[in-house]
Amino acid sequence: MIDHVSIPVKDLEASVAAYERILSPLHYTPLVERSDTVGFGNSHPEFWLNARPEMSEAAPDDSGYHVCLRAPDEAAVVEFHTIALEFGCRSAGAPGMRPAADTTYFSAFIYDLDGNKVEAASSPRKIY
């Protein structure tokens, strides 16, 4: 089981302000705030933003990585995506059903302002 993940951000203050709103439908709030990192979560910090002011460019779209955060329901997934786009993030996959190995699930993907690919997903549904 994974305990937490972290992503690099060029401007920590701006990213925290954006993610406070973007993650609000998932009930994630800042739980730990330090000078160079902020941890978001429900009961413990699961999703960390790490200041990397020296980053010269955003992560490439084809980097091959993404982070998926659990959403309480499909409406929260839609709201996550909508808010992210309002903050200038790019869509990496509109809200909708996604196939998995033995389930389907409802999710949406964004690229944040630093190119990090973040997904919000509702609970899977068995398809067999």
Residue pairs with C-beta under 8 A, 6 or more apart in sequence:
3 46
4 39
4 41
4 44
4 45
4 46
4 47
4 48
5 46
5 47
5 48
5 67
6 37
6 47
6 48
6 49
6 50
7 47
7 48
7 49
7 50
7 67
7 112
7 114
7 116
7 118
8 50
8 52
8 55
8 59
8 114
8 116
9 15
9 49
9 50
9 51
9 52
9 55
9 112
9 113
9 114
9 116
10 52
10 53
10 55
10 113
10 114
11 53
11 113
12 36
12 37
12 38
12 49
12 50
12 51
12 53
14 113
15 49
15 112
15 113
15 114
16 30
16 33
16 38
16 49
18 84
18 87
18 88
18 89
18 112
18 113
19 28
19 40
19 49
19 112
20 29
20 30
21 83
21 87
22 80
22 83
22 84
22 87
22 89
22 110
22 112
23 29
23 40
23 47
23 69
23 80
24 83
25 71
25 72
25 75
25 76
25 77
25 79
25 80
25 83
25 120
26 69
26 70
26 71
26 72
26 76
26 80
26 120
27 42
27 72
28 40
28 41
28 42
28 46
28 47
28 69
29 40
29 41
29 42
30 38
30 39
30 40
31 39
31 40
31 41
31 44
31 45
32 38
32 39
32 45
33 39
35 51
36 50
36 51
37 48
37 49
37 50
37 51
38 48
38 49
39 45
39 46
39 47
39 48
40 46
40 47
40 48
40 49
41 47
46 69
47 67
47 69
55 114
57 115
58 111
58 113
58 114
58 115
59 114
59 115
59 116
59 117
60 115
61 92
61 111
61 115
61 117
63 115
63 117
65 117
66 92
66 109
66 116
66 117
66 118
66 119
67 116
67 117
67 118
67 119
68 107
68 118
68 119
68 120
68 121
69 118
69 119
69 120
69 121
70 120
70 121
70 122
70 123
71 77
71 80
71 107
71 120
71 121
71 122
72 122
73 122
74 95
74 106
74 122
76 120
76 122
77 95
77 106
77 107
77 108
77 120
77 121
77 122
78 95
78 108
80 108
80 110
80 120
81 91
81 94
81 95
81 108
81 110
81 120
84 91
84 110
84 112
84 118
85 91
85 110
87 113
88 113
89 110
89 111
89 112
89 113
90 110
90 111
91 108
91 109
91 110
91 111
92 109
92 110
92 111
92 117
92 119
93 107
93 108
93 109
93 119
94 108
95 106
95 107
95 108
96 106
96 107
96 108
97 104
97 105
97 106
98 104
98 105
98 106
98 107
98 121
99 127
100 124
102 126
102 127
102 128
103 124
103 125
103 126
103 127
104 124
104 125
104 127
105 121
105 122
105 123
105 124
105 125
106 121
106 122
107 119
107 120
107 121
107 122
108 119
108 120
109 117
109 118
109 119
110 117
110 118
110 119
111 117
111 118
112 118
